[in-house]
Amino acid sequence: MHILPTLSTLFIVISAIFMAIGIAKVKNGQVETHRKMMMLAALSALIFFVIYASRTVFIGNTAFGGPDALVPYYTVFLIFHIILATTGGILGGVQVYLGLKEKLARHRKIAPWASTIWFATAITGVMVYVLLYVLYPGGETTSLIKAILQG
């Protein structure tokens, strides 16, 4: 079942690429292209979230399968990534709203923070993927539904 984590990670990377293009375009005065790129970035992030949430509920999350000595470091890193992702998702939603409502002063003020956090989210997300599926064999997976029904 590595196809879903691979697919969701791909969409986060695509989101970051669209965002980088959008930032470059607005700096060159290409506002309409910026808007299109940012909407594609938001759509890619939303597709990631739908895949991730569905997988979490129905299939489950994969536990870290690396050496026990690395588990505390992985856990701290994962918590850091989750905080970044949550913050980035919220800021991304705010940015889409502000941009669509043409509240551009606030949009411009938040943009450096939102983009930096989103790039960090994408990078750490890829790192989590590499740790779970490339460097080490994935650990146990338990679906949220199964955990609730057995609990």
N, C-alpha and C positions, 0 to 999 in steps of 0.2 A: 504493500500500500504506500510506497514511496512516491507515487505519482502525484498525490494530492499535496504533500508538503513541497514537492518540487514545483508544482504549478502555482501554489500560493506564493512561494518565494519569488518565482519568476514575475508575478504581478507586482510585487513590491519593488523589484528592480525596475520594471517598466515604469511604474509610477515615479520613481526617482529620476529616471531618464527624461520623461515628459516634463517633470518639474524643472530640471536643469535647463532644458530647451526653452521652457516658458520664461524662466528668469532671464536668460540671455536675450530673448526676443523683446521683453519689456524694456530692458536696458538699451536696446537699439530703437526704441520708439514704436515697435510693432505690437501695439496693444491688442488688436484683434487676434493675432497669432498667439500672443501670450494667453489670452482668455481661453482659446481652444486647447492649448497645451495643458493649461492648469485643469481644465475640465476633464481632459483625458487622464491626467495624473490622478484626479479625484476618483474618476470611474475605475481606474486600475486598482487604486487602494480599496475601493468598495468591493470589487470583485475578490481581492485578497481576503477581505474580512468575511465575506459570505462563505468562501471556501474554508477558511480557518474555523469559523464558528460552526459550520455544518460538520466539519471533521471532528471538532472537539465534542460536539453533542453526540454524534452517531458512531464515530469510530474511536475517538479518544486522542489524548496527547501522548507522545512518546516520551518515556522517561530517559534520562541520560544514561547511556550504556558504557561510558568510559570508566576509567579506573576510579575506585572509591575515594582515593586521595584527592581527586579533582572535583568531586561532587560539591563540596562547599563553594569552590570558586565558580563552578558552573551555575550554581543556584544564585549567587550574588549577581553574576553577569546577567542571568535570565531575568531577575527582578529589575535590574537596571533597564534592560530592554523593554520589559513590560511597562515600566513607568514612562519611558520615552515614547513607546507606541501609543499609549493612552493619551498622553499629553499632545503628541503629534496629531493624532486623530481628531482630538477636540479642536486644536488650533487650526487644523486643515478645514474642518467644517465651518469654523468661524470665518476663516479666510474666504471660502467659497461664498458664504452668505454676504460678507462685506463687499466682495467684488461684484456679485450679482446685483446687490442693492446700490452699487456705486458709491459706497461710503469709503472713498479712496484714501482719505487722510488716515483713518484708523487701519485700513487694509495695508497701507505702506508702512505704518508704524509697527505692526505685528509681523509683517512678512519676513524680516531677517531672523526672528526667533523661530517662527513656524518652519521656515525652510531648513534652518540648521538642525532643528530637532527631527524633522522628517528625514533628512539625509542620514543623520545618526541612527534613526530607527531602521532605515533600509540597510545600512551597513551592519548594524548589530543583528538584524534579522537574518541576513545571509550568514553571519558568523554562527548563530544558533543552529541554522540548518546544517552548516558544515560540521559542527560538533555532534549533532544528532544523527546525521545520515552519511557523512563522508569519512570523517576521521575515526569515528567509533561506531560499532554496531548499535542500532537503536535498542533501547531497553523495552520494558513491558509497556503495553498500551491498553488502557481501559477506558471505555466510552463513559461519558457522563451519565447517560441513561442507565447503563448497566450498574454503575456505581450507586446511583440513587435507588434502583430497584433492589439491589442486594443489601443496601444499607439499612 
